[in-house]
Amino acid sequence: MTRAELIFRLASRFPQLVLKDAELAVAETLAAFRQALVNNERIEIRGFGTFCLNYRASRSGRNPKTGASVAVTGKWTPHFKPGKALRDGVQPPSA
C-alpha cells in the first residue's frame, strides 16, 4: 500500500473527511513518527507493532565494481517489530 492509497482509503471510509484532510492527517501522523525517531523515542502501536532505532556498527565493505575495500561508518537505522496480533493475522492457520 502506498501513501496515496492510504489517503484514498481513509477518505472513502469516512465520507465526512475531505481528501485534503485525509492527506493532512496521514502527513501529520508520519511526521510525528519521524520526529519521535529523531528524538530516539520508541513508538508502540498496540496490536500493530513497535518502531525503534538500531545501531549498525562501522565495518569494512567492498566496492562491487573495483573490489577495493571501503570503510563503512556506523549509523542508526529504523527498525520495525510487528506485534503479536499482526504476526498472527498474516499467518495462515496451522493444519
Gaussian input, Z-matrix of N, CA and C with variables (Angstrom, degrees):
# hf/3-21g

backbone

0 1
 N
 C     1     B1
 C     2     B2     1     A1
 N     3     B3     2     A2     1     D1
 C     4     B4     3     A3     2     D2
 C     5     B5     4     A4     3     D3
 N     6     B6     5     A5     4     D4
 C     7     B7     6     A6     5     D5
 C     8     B8     7     A7     6     D6
 N     9     B9     8     A8     7     D7
 C    10    B10     9     A9     8     D8
 C    11    B11    10    A10     9     D9
 N    12    B12    11    A11    10    D10
 C    13    B13    12    A12    11    D11
 C    14    B14    13    A13    12    D12
 N    15    B15    14    A14    13    D13
 C    16    B16    15    A15    14    D14
 C    17    B17    16    A16    15    D15
 N    18    B18    17    A17    16    D16
 C    19    B19    18    A18    17    D17
 C    20    B20    19    A19    18    D18
 N    21    B21    20    A20    19    D19
 C    22    B22    21    A21    20    D20
 C    23    B23    22    A22    21    D21
 N    24    B24    23    A23    22    D22
 C    25    B25    24    A24    23    D23
 C    26    B26    25    A25    24    D24
 N    27    B27    26    A26    25    D25
 C    28    B28    27    A27    26    D26
 C    29    B29    28    A28    27    D27
 N    30    B30    29    A29    28    D28
 C    31    B31    30    A30    29    D29
 C    32    B32    31    A31    30    D30
 N    33    B33    32    A32    31    D31
 C    34    B34    33    A33    32    D32
 C    35    B35    34    A34    33    D33
 N    36    B36    35    A35    34    D34
 C    37    B37    36    A36    35    D35
 C    38    B38    37    A37    36    D36
 N    39    B39    38    A38    37    D37
 C    40    B40    39    A39    38    D38
 C    41    B41    40    A40    39    D39
 N    42    B42    41    A41    40    D40
 C    43    B43    42    A42    41    D41
 C    44    B44    43    A43    42    D42
 N    45    B45    44    A44    43    D43
 C    46    B46    45    A45    44    D44
 C    47    B47    46    A46    45    D45
 N    48    B48    47    A47    46    D46
 C    49    B49    48    A48    47    D47
 C    50    B50    49    A49    48    D48
 N    51    B51    50    A50    49    D49
 C    52    B52    51    A51    50    D50
 C    53    B53    52    A52    51    D51
 N    54    B54    53    A53    52    D52
 C    55    B55    54    A54    53    D53
 C    56    B56    55    A55    54    D54
 N    57    B57    56    A56    55    D55
 C    58    B58    57    A57    56    D56
 C    59    B59    58    A58    57    D57
 N    60    B60    59    A59    58    D58
 C    61    B61    60    A60    59    D59
 C    62    B62    61    A61    60    D60
 N    63    B63    62    A62    61    D61
 C    64    B64    63    A63    62    D62
 C    65    B65    64    A64    63    D63
 N    66    B66    65    A65    64    D64
 C    67    B67    66    A66    65    D65
 C    68    B68    67    A67    66    D66
 N    69    B69    68    A68    67    D67
 C    70    B70    69    A69    68    D68
 C    71    B71    70    A70    69    D69
 N    72    B72    71    A71    70    D70
 C    73    B73    72    A72    71    D71
 C    74    B74    73    A73    72    D72
 N    75    B75    74    A74    73    D73
 C    76    B76    75    A75    74    D74
 C    77    B77    76    A76    75    D75
 N    78    B78    77    A77    76    D76
 C    79    B79    78    A78    77    D77
 C    80    B80    79    A79    78    D78
 N    81    B81    80    A80    79    D79
 C    82    B82    81    A81    80    D80
 C    83    B83    82    A82    81    D81
 N    84    B84    83    A83    82    D82
 C    85    B85    84    A84    83    D83
 C    86    B86    85    A85    84    D84
 N    87    B87    86    A86    85    D85
 C    88    B88    87    A87    86    D86
 C    89    B89    88    A88    87    D87
 N    90    B90    89    A89    88    D88
 C    91    B91    90    A90    89    D89
 C    92    B92    91    A91    90    D90
 N    93    B93    92    A92    91    D91
 C    94    B94    93    A93    92    D92
 C    95    B95    94    A94    93    D93
 N    96    B96    95    A95    94    D94
 C    97    B97    96    A96    95    D95
 C    98    B98    97    A97    96    D96
 N    99    B99    98    A98    97    D97
 C   100   B100    99    A99    98    D98
 C   101   B101   100   A100    99    D99
 N   102   B102   101   A101   100   D100
 C   103   B103   102   A102   101   D101
 C   104   B104   103   A103   102   D102
 N   105   B105   104   A104   103   D103
 C   106   B106   105   A105   104   D104
 C   107   B107   106   A106   105   D105
 N   108   B108   107   A107   106   D106
 C   109   B109   108   A108   107   D107
 C   110   B110   109   A109   108   D108
 N   111   B111   110   A110   109   D109
 C   112   B112   111   A111   110   D110
 C   113   B113   112   A112   111   D111
 N   114   B114   113   A113   112   D112
 C   115   B115   114   A114   113   D113
 C   116   B116   115   A115   114   D114
 N   117   B117   116   A116   115   D115
 C   118   B118   117   A117   116   D116
 C   119   B119   118   A118   117   D117
 N   120   B120   119   A119   118   D118
 C   121   B121   120   A120   119   D119
 C   122   B122   121   A121   120   D120
 N   123   B123   122   A122   121   D121
 C   124   B124   123   A123   122   D122
 C   125   B125   124   A124   123   D123
 N   126   B126   125   A125   124   D124
 C   127   B127   126   A126   125   D125
 C   128   B128   127   A127   126   D126
 N   129   B129   128   A128   127   D127
 C   130   B130   129   A129   128   D128
 C   131   B131   130   A130   129   D129
 N   132   B132   131   A131   130   D130
 C   133   B133   132   A132   131   D131
 C   134   B134   133   A133   132   D132
 N   135   B135   134   A134   133   D133
 C   136   B136   135   A135   134   D134
 C   137   B137   136   A136   135   D135
 N   138   B138   137   A137   136   D136
 C   139   B139   138   A138   137   D137
 C   140   B140   139   A139   138   D138
 N   141   B141   140   A140   139   D139
 C   142   B142   141   A141   140   D140
 C   143   B143   142   A142   141   D141
 N   144   B144   143   A143   142   D142
 C   145   B145   144   A144   143   D143
 C   146   B146   145   A145   144   D144
 N   147   B147   146   A146   145   D145
 C   148   B148   147   A147   146   D146
 C   149   B149   148   A148   147   D147
 N   150   B150   149   A149   148   D148
 C   151   B151   150   A150   149   D149
 C   152   B152   151   A151   150   D150
 N   153   B153   152   A152   151   D151
 C   154   B154   153   A153   152   D152
 C   155   B155   154   A154   153   D153
 N   156   B156   155   A155   154   D154
 C   157   B157   156   A156   155   D155
 C   158   B158   157   A157   156   D156
 N   159   B159   158   A158   157   D157
 C   160   B160   159   A159   158   D158
 C   161   B161   160   A160   159   D159
 N   162   B162   161   A161   160   D160
 C   163   B163   162   A162   161   D161
 C   164   B164   163   A163   162   D162
 N   165   B165   164   A164   163   D163
 C   166   B166   165   A165   164   D164
 C   167   B167   166   A166   165   D165
 N   168   B168   167   A167   166   D166
 C   169   B169   168   A168   167   D167
 C   170   B170   169   A169   168   D168
 N   171   B171   170   A170   169   D169
 C   172   B172   171   A171   170   D170
 C   173   B173   172   A172   171   D171
 N   174   B174   173   A173   172   D172
 C   175   B175   174   A174   173   D173
 C   176   B176   175   A175   174   D174
 N   177   B177   176   A176   175   D175
 C   178   B178   177   A177   176   D176
 C   179   B179   178   A178   177   D177
 N   180   B180   179   A179   178   D178
 C   181   B181   180   A180   179   D179
 C   182   B182   181   A181   180   D180
 N   183   B183   182   A182   181   D181
 C   184   B184   183   A183   182   D182
 C   185   B185   184   A184   183   D183
 N   186   B186   185   A185   184   D184
 C   187   B187   186   A186   185   D185
 C   188   B188   187   A187   186   D186
 N   189   B189   188   A188   187   D187
 C   190   B190   189   A189   188   D188
 C   191   B191   190   A190   189   D189
 N   192   B192   191   A191   190   D190
 C   193   B193   192   A192   191   D191
 C   194   B194   193   A193   192   D192
 N   195   B195   194   A194   193   D193
 C   196   B196   195   A195   194   D194
 C   197   B197   196   A196   195   D195
 N   198   B198   197   A197   196   D196
 C   199   B199   198   A198   197   D197
 C   200   B200   199   A199   198   D198
 N   201   B201   200   A200   199   D199
 C   202   B202   201   A201   200   D200
 C   203   B203   202   A202   201   D201
 N   204   B204   203   A203   202   D202
 C   205   B205   204   A204   203   D203
 C   206   B206   205   A205   204   D204
 N   207   B207   206   A206   205   D205
 C   208   B208   207   A207   206   D206
 C   209   B209   208   A208   207   D207
 N   210   B210   209   A209   208   D208
 C   211   B211   210   A210   209   D209
 C   212   B212   211   A211   210   D210
 N   213   B213   212   A212   211   D211
 C   214   B214   213   A213   212   D212
 C   215   B215   214   A214   213   D213
 N   216   B216   215   A215   214   D214
 C   217   B217   216   A216   215   D215
 C   218   B218   217   A217   216   D216
 N   219   B219   218   A218   217   D217
 C   220   B220   219   A219   218   D218
 C   221   B221   220   A220   219   D219
 N   222   B222   221   A221   220   D220
 C   223   B223   222   A222   221   D221
 C   224   B224   223   A223   222   D222
 N   225   B225   224   A224   223   D223
 C   226   B226   225   A225   224   D224
 C   227   B227   226   A226   225   D225
 N   228   B228   227   A227   226   D226
 C   229   B229   228   A228   227   D227
 C   230   B230   229   A229   228   D228
 N   231   B231   230   A230   229   D229
 C   232   B232   231   A231   230   D230
 C   233   B233   232   A232   231   D231
 N   234   B234   233   A233   232   D232
 C   235   B235   234   A234   233   D233
 C   236   B236   235   A235   234   D234
 N   237   B237   236   A236   235   D235
 C   238   B238   237   A237   236   D236
 C   239   B239   238   A238   237   D237
 N   240   B240   239   A239   238   D238
 C   241   B241   240   A240   239   D239
 C   242   B242   241   A241   240   D240
 N   243   B243   242   A242   241   D241
 C   244   B244   243   A243   242   D242
 C   245   B245   244   A244   243   D243
 N   246   B246   245   A245   244   D244
 C   247   B247   246   A246   245   D245
 C   248   B248   247   A247   246   D246
 N   249   B249   248   A248   247   D247
 C   250   B250   249   A249   248   D248
 C   251   B251   250   A250   249   D249
 N   252   B252   251   A251   250   D250
 C   253   B253   252   A252   251   D251
 C   254   B254   253   A253   252   D252
 N   255   B255   254   A254   253   D253
 C   256   B256   255   A255   254   D254
 C   257   B257   256   A256   255   D255
 N   258   B258   257   A257   256   D256
 C   259   B259   258   A258   257   D257
 C   260   B260   259   A259   258   D258
 N   261   B261   260   A260   259   D259
 C   262   B262   261   A261   260   D260
 C   263   B263   262   A262   261   D261
 N   264   B264   263   A263   262   D262
 C   265   B265   264   A264   263   D263
 C   266   B266   265   A265   264   D264
 N   267   B267   266   A266   265   D265
 C   268   B268   267   A267   266   D266
 C   269   B269   268   A268   267   D267
 N   270   B270   269   A269   268   D268
 C   271   B271   270   A270   269   D269
 C   272   B272   271   A271   270   D270
 N   273   B273   272   A272   271   D271
 C   274   B274   273   A273   272   D272
 C   275   B275   274   A274   273   D273
 N   276   B276   275   A275   274   D274
 C   277   B277   276   A276   275   D275
 C   278   B278   277   A277   276   D276
 N   279   B279   278   A278   277   D277
 C   280   B280   279   A279   278   D278
 C   281   B281   280   A280   279   D279
 N   282   B282   281   A281   280   D280
 C   283   B283   282   A282   281   D281
 C   284   B284   283   A283   282   D282

   B1=1.4370
   B2=1.5243
   B3=1.3030
   B4=1.4580
   B5=1.5220
   B6=1.3156
   B7=1.4641
   B8=1.5326
   B9=1.3316
   B10=1.4697
   B11=1.5332
   B12=1.3234
   B13=1.4728
   B14=1.5239
   B15=1.3159
   B16=1.4564
   B17=1.5336
   B18=1.3074
   B19=1.4664
   B20=1.5247
   B21=1.3296
   B22=1.4641
   B23=1.5292
   B24=1.3360
   B25=1.4693
   B26=1.5209
   B27=1.3182
   B28=1.4620
   B29=1.5203
   B30=1.3269
   B31=1.4591
   B32=1.5251
   B33=1.3295
   B34=1.4694
   B35=1.5302
   B36=1.3255
   B37=1.4592
   B38=1.5292
   B39=1.3208
   B40=1.4614
   B41=1.5255
   B42=1.3373
   B43=1.4666
   B44=1.5330
   B45=1.3319
   B46=1.4536
   B47=1.5311
   B48=1.3293
   B49=1.4605
   B50=1.5286
   B51=1.3144
   B52=1.4643
   B53=1.5341
   B54=1.3206
   B55=1.4612
   B56=1.5329
   B57=1.3271
   B58=1.4624
   B59=1.5306
   B60=1.3413
   B61=1.4617
   B62=1.5304
   B63=1.3265
   B64=1.4627
   B65=1.5227
   B66=1.3238
   B67=1.4667
   B68=1.5303
   B69=1.3154
   B70=1.4640
   B71=1.5324
   B72=1.3346
   B73=1.4666
   B74=1.5239
   B75=1.3187
   B76=1.4678
   B77=1.5226
   B78=1.3267
   B79=1.4647
   B80=1.5295
   B81=1.3342
   B82=1.4614
   B83=1.5289
   B84=1.3209
   B85=1.4610
   B86=1.5226
   B87=1.3138
   B88=1.4630
   B89=1.5240
   B90=1.3358
   B91=1.4630
   B92=1.5296
   B93=1.3285
   B94=1.4605
   B95=1.5229
   B96=1.3335
   B97=1.4660
   B98=1.5281
   B99=1.3254
   B100=1.4625
   B101=1.5313
   B102=1.3400
   B103=1.4604
   B104=1.5264
   B105=1.3173
   B106=1.4659
   B107=1.5267
   B108=1.3222
   B109=1.4634
   B110=1.5220
   B111=1.3351
   B112=1.4650
   B113=1.5200
   B114=1.3404
   B115=1.4657
   B116=1.5288
   B117=1.3321
   B118=1.4575
   B119=1.5332
   B120=1.3245
   B121=1.4521
   B122=1.5188
   B123=1.3101
   B124=1.4657
   B125=1.5283
   B126=1.3294
   B127=1.4589
   B128=1.5191
   B129=1.3183
   B130=1.4643
   B131=1.5225
   B132=1.3251
   B133=1.4581
   B134=1.5207
   B135=1.3218
   B136=1.4720
   B137=1.5240
   B138=1.3200
   B139=1.4516
   B140=1.5190
   B141=1.3432
   B142=1.4582
   B143=1.5188
   B144=1.3358
   B145=1.4541
   B146=1.5057
   B147=1.3284
   B148=1.4545
   B149=1.5233
   B150=1.3115
   B151=1.4550
   B152=1.5169
   B153=1.3228
   B154=1.4564
   B155=1.5257
   B156=1.3278
   B157=1.4597
   B158=1.5263
   B159=1.3081
   B160=1.4602
   B161=1.5212
   B162=1.3297
   B163=1.4611
   B164=1.5214
   B165=1.3129
   B166=1.4636
   B167=1.5195
   B168=1.3043
   B169=1.4614
   B170=1.5242
   B171=1.3377
   B172=1.4626
   B173=1.5284
   B174=1.3029
   B175=1.4627
   B176=1.5131
   B177=1.2967
   B178=1.4532
   B179=1.5279
   B180=1.3261
   B181=1.4598
   B182=1.5079
   B183=1.3137
   B184=1.4677
   B185=1.5198
   B186=1.3091
   B187=1.4576
   B188=1.5271
   B189=1.3408
   B190=1.4672
   B191=1.5321
   B192=1.3235
   B193=1.4588
   B194=1.5312
   B195=1.3403
   B196=1.4673
   B197=1.5210
   B198=1.3170
   B199=1.4590
   B200=1.5228
   B201=1.3334
   B202=1.4644
   B203=1.5252
   B204=1.3174
   B205=1.4507
   B206=1.5310
   B207=1.3469
   B208=1.4583
   B209=1.5186
   B210=1.3368
   B211=1.4644
   B212=1.5277
   B213=1.3341
   B214=1.4555
   B215=1.5273
   B216=1.3212
   B217=1.4651
   B218=1.5217
   B219=1.3128
   B220=1.4551
   B221=1.5203
   B222=1.3273
   B223=1.4645
   B224=1.5232
   B225=1.3160
   B226=1.4632
   B227=1.5159
   B228=1.3306
   B229=1.4613
   B230=1.5286
   B231=1.3377
   B232=1.4567
   B233=1.5253
   B234=1.3229
   B235=1.4586
   B236=1.5230
   B237=1.3328
   B238=1.4638
   B239=1.5173
   B240=1.3243
   B241=1.4570
   B242=1.5268
   B243=1.3335
   B244=1.4635
   B245=1.5228
   B246=1.3330
   B247=1.4568
   B248=1.5216
   B249=1.3181
   B250=1.4623
   B251=1.5231
   B252=1.3159
   B253=1.4700
   B254=1.5250
   B255=1.3224
   B256=1.4632
   B257=1.5251
   B258=1.3357
   B259=1.4682
   B260=1.5185
   B261=1.3392
   B262=1.4632
   B263=1.5246
   B264=1.3317
   B265=1.4654
   B266=1.5119
   B267=1.3277
   B268=1.4613
   B269=1.5248
   B270=1.3230
   B271=1.4524
   B272=1.5275
   B273=1.3282
   B274=1.4739
   B275=1.5281
   B276=1.3198
   B277=1.4678
   B278=1.5205
   B279=1.3330
   B280=1.4633
   B281=1.5313
   B282=1.3126
   B283=1.4691
   B284=1.4973
   A1=108.41
   A2=115.74
   A3=120.89
   A4=109.90
   A5=115.64
   A6=121.03
   A7=110.17
   A8=116.75
   A9=121.25
   A10=110.93
   A11=117.15
   A12=120.12
   A13=111.09
   A14=117.48
   A15=121.33
   A16=110.44
   A17=116.75
   A18=121.34
   A19=110.38
   A20=116.72
   A21=120.62
   A22=111.03
   A23=117.52
   A24=120.31
   A25=111.49
   A26=116.86
   A27=119.79
   A28=110.95
   A29=116.31
   A30=120.66
   A31=111.78
   A32=117.57
   A33=119.35
   A34=111.91
   A35=117.45
   A36=120.39
   A37=111.74
   A38=116.61
   A39=121.70
   A40=108.86
   A41=117.67
   A42=121.16
   A43=113.72
   A44=118.00
   A45=120.09
   A46=111.85
   A47=116.86
   A48=122.60
   A49=109.70
   A50=115.76
   A51=121.34
   A52=108.12
   A53=117.02
   A54=121.40
   A55=111.61
   A56=118.07
   A57=121.90
   A58=110.94
   A59=117.23
   A60=120.43
   A61=110.86
   A62=117.04
   A63=120.83
   A64=109.68
   A65=116.67
   A66=120.90
   A67=110.47
   A68=116.91
   A69=121.09
   A70=111.11
   A71=117.29
   A72=121.09
   A73=111.00
   A74=117.39
   A75=121.39
   A76=110.24
   A77=117.18
   A78=120.90
   A79=111.11
   A80=117.50
   A81=121.08
   A82=111.38
   A83=117.11
   A84=120.72
   A85=110.65
   A86=116.86
   A87=120.59
   A88=111.61
   A89=116.86
   A90=120.15
   A91=110.45
   A92=117.29
   A93=120.67
   A94=110.59
   A95=117.61
   A96=121.30
   A97=110.19
   A98=116.24
   A99=121.59
   A100=110.08
   A101=116.81
   A102=120.37
   A103=110.78
   A104=117.65
   A105=120.50
   A106=110.51
   A107=117.75
   A108=120.53
   A109=111.17
   A110=117.57
   A111=120.82
   A112=109.90
   A113=116.58
   A114=121.59
   A115=112.31
   A116=116.84
   A117=123.97
   A118=111.93
   A119=116.49
   A120=121.98
   A121=108.89
   A122=115.13
   A123=121.47
   A124=108.11
   A125=116.81
   A126=121.95
   A127=107.20
   A128=116.66
   A129=120.95
   A130=109.36
   A131=115.92
   A132=121.76
   A133=106.25
   A134=115.76
   A135=120.94
   A136=110.41
   A137=115.63
   A138=121.91
   A139=113.61
   A140=116.98
   A141=120.42
   A142=110.92
   A143=117.20
   A144=119.62
   A145=112.15
   A146=116.02
   A147=122.02
   A148=110.78
   A149=114.94
   A150=122.88
   A151=107.23
   A152=117.21
   A153=121.69
   A154=107.68
   A155=115.89
   A156=120.60
   A157=109.79
   A158=116.43
   A159=122.97
   A160=107.88
   A161=116.10
   A162=120.55
   A163=110.01
   A164=115.68
   A165=121.48
   A166=107.21
   A167=116.86
   A168=121.76
   A169=111.06
   A170=115.36
   A171=119.21
   A172=109.37
   A173=114.90
   A174=119.88
   A175=108.84
   A176=115.44
   A177=119.78
   A178=107.99
   A179=116.08
   A180=121.84
   A181=110.64
   A182=116.53
   A183=121.20
   A184=110.02
   A185=115.35
   A186=121.28
   A187=106.38
   A188=119.18
   A189=119.79
   A190=113.82
   A191=116.53
   A192=119.09
   A193=111.93
   A194=115.99
   A195=119.44
   A196=112.96
   A197=117.04
   A198=120.49
   A199=112.98
   A200=116.58
   A201=120.59
   A202=110.56
   A203=116.18
   A204=122.31
   A205=109.15
   A206=116.02
   A207=122.07
   A208=108.39
   A209=116.64
   A210=120.79
   A211=108.82
   A212=116.90
   A213=122.45
   A214=107.27
   A215=116.22
   A216=120.11
   A217=110.97
   A218=116.34
   A219=121.74
   A220=110.69
   A221=116.84
   A222=120.01
   A223=110.42
   A224=115.48
   A225=122.94
   A226=108.54
   A227=116.86
   A228=121.27
   A229=109.48
   A230=117.41
   A231=120.12
   A232=110.55
   A233=115.66
   A234=121.79
   A235=108.57
   A236=116.67
   A237=121.92
   A238=109.33
   A239=115.98
   A240=120.84
   A241=107.27
   A242=117.56
   A243=119.45
   A244=111.63
   A245=115.52
   A246=120.97
   A247=111.10
   A248=115.94
   A249=121.09
   A250=111.58
   A251=117.99
   A252=121.02
   A253=111.29
   A254=117.01
   A255=120.93
   A256=110.71
   A257=117.04
   A258=120.41
   A259=110.84
   A260=116.24
   A261=119.78
   A262=111.74
   A263=116.67
   A264=120.57
   A265=114.30
   A266=117.52
   A267=119.38
   A268=112.90
   A269=117.64
   A270=120.97
   A271=109.83
   A272=117.49
   A273=118.98
   A274=109.62
   A275=117.33
   A276=119.24
   A277=110.05
   A278=115.51
   A279=119.55
   A280=109.46
   A281=114.81
   A282=120.52
   A283=113.00
   D1=134.38
   D2=178.13
   D3=-95.53
   D4=171.01
   D5=178.31
   D6=-60.73
   D7=-42.12
   D8=-179.89
   D9=-63.37
   D10=-39.57
   D11=177.82
   D12=-66.26
   D13=-38.63
   D14=177.41
   D15=-62.80
   D16=-44.87
   D17=178.34
   D18=-60.98
   D19=-44.63
   D20=-179.71
   D21=-64.07
   D22=-41.54
   D23=179.14
   D24=-64.37
   D25=-40.56
   D26=177.56
   D27=-62.27
   D28=-46.70
   D29=-178.11
   D30=-66.01
   D31=-35.40
   D32=-179.58
   D33=-78.57
   D34=-29.24
   D35=179.88
   D36=-75.97
   D37=-33.15
   D38=179.12
   D39=-116.82
   D40=94.44
   D41=-174.31
   D42=-60.47
   D43=-26.62
   D44=179.88
   D45=-74.24
   D46=-9.45
   D47=-178.86
   D48=-94.25
   D49=116.94
   D50=177.87
   D51=-71.92
   D52=151.35
   D53=-177.94
   D54=-55.13
   D55=-40.19
   D56=178.94
   D57=-64.56
   D58=-37.05
   D59=178.72
   D60=-68.73
   D61=-39.02
   D62=177.09
   D63=-64.50
   D64=-40.10
   D65=178.28
   D66=-63.49
   D67=-41.54
   D68=178.59
   D69=-66.02
   D70=-39.92
   D71=179.36
   D72=-62.92
   D73=-44.27
   D74=178.95
   D75=-65.64
   D76=-43.50
   D77=-179.73
   D78=-62.58
   D79=-42.83
   D80=-179.91
   D81=-67.52
   D82=-38.53
   D83=178.55
   D84=-63.69
   D85=-46.99
   D86=179.58
   D87=-66.24
   D88=-35.72
   D89=177.37
   D90=-65.66
   D91=-38.51
   D92=177.76
   D93=-65.73
   D94=-40.94
   D95=175.89
   D96=-60.33
   D97=-47.68
   D98=-178.09
   D99=-60.52
   D100=-45.53
   D101=-178.12
   D102=-65.61
   D103=-38.31
   D104=178.14
   D105=-62.63
   D106=-42.04
   D107=178.73
   D108=-68.01
   D109=-36.91
   D110=176.60
   D111=-61.15
   D112=-36.37
   D113=179.08
   D114=-83.90
   D115=9.86
   D116=179.64
   D117=59.27
   D118=36.86
   D119=176.61
   D120=-97.66
   D121=150.85
   D122=178.14
   D123=-90.77
   D124=136.48
   D125=178.84
   D126=-108.02
   D127=122.35
   D128=179.71
   D129=-122.97
   D130=120.66
   D131=176.51
   D132=-116.22
   D133=105.68
   D134=-175.22
   D135=-57.41
   D136=135.43
   D137=-179.68
   D138=83.29
   D139=-9.92
   D140=-179.77
   D141=-116.21
   D142=-61.63
   D143=179.17
   D144=161.90
   D145=-172.30
   D146=-179.71
   D147=-126.81
   D148=147.97
   D149=174.55
   D150=-116.84
   D151=136.24
   D152=176.04
   D153=-152.17
   D154=179.60
   D155=178.81
   D156=-106.90
   D157=137.77
   D158=173.63
   D159=-115.91
   D160=143.05
   D161=178.13
   D162=-95.57
   D163=127.93
   D164=173.75
   D165=-100.71
   D166=116.91
   D167=-176.94
   D168=-67.07
   D169=157.19
   D170=177.09
   D171=-66.31
   D172=150.14
   D173=-176.66
   D174=-153.94
   D175=175.68
   D176=176.17
   D177=-105.27
   D178=130.45
   D179=-179.76
   D180=-119.71
   D181=-176.88
   D182=-179.53
   D183=-126.78
   D184=139.98
   D185=171.91
   D186=-77.05
   D187=116.81
   D188=-175.16
   D189=-65.29
   D190=-25.38
   D191=-178.26
   D192=-77.23
   D193=-44.51
   D194=-175.56
   D195=-103.37
   D196=-20.41
   D197=-177.34
   D198=82.00
   D199=1.99
   D200=-179.40
   D201=-72.13
   D202=147.46
   D203=178.54
   D204=-76.23
   D205=136.35
   D206=-177.80
   D207=-130.43
   D208=137.80
   D209=177.05
   D210=-82.59
   D211=124.18
   D212=177.57
   D213=-105.12
   D214=121.85
   D215=-176.90
   D216=-75.34
   D217=157.04
   D218=177.22
   D219=-69.56
   D220=152.85
   D221=-179.80
   D222=-157.17
   D223=159.52
   D224=175.59
   D225=-93.02
   D226=134.21
   D227=178.90
   D228=-128.94
   D229=144.07
   D230=176.99
   D231=-68.31
   D232=145.70
   D233=-179.51
   D234=-134.36
   D235=136.34
   D236=177.82
   D237=-116.10
   D238=131.48
   D239=175.31
   D240=-120.87
   D241=114.79
   D242=-178.14
   D243=-66.80
   D244=146.79
   D245=176.51
   D246=-78.17
   D247=169.01
   D248=-177.03
   D249=-61.13
   D250=-42.03
   D251=-179.21
   D252=-61.83
   D253=-40.13
   D254=178.35
   D255=-69.05
   D256=-45.00
   D257=178.67
   D258=-59.13
   D259=-46.10
   D260=-179.21
   D261=-68.95
   D262=-30.84
   D263=-178.60
   D264=-70.86
   D265=-26.86
   D266=-178.02
   D267=-97.43
   D268=-6.90
   D269=179.22
   D270=-92.38
   D271=134.94
   D272=175.10
   D273=-67.93
   D274=148.26
   D275=179.55
   D276=-62.52
   D277=142.94
   D278=-179.48
   D279=-74.23
   D280=149.40
   D281=-175.97
   D282=-77.81

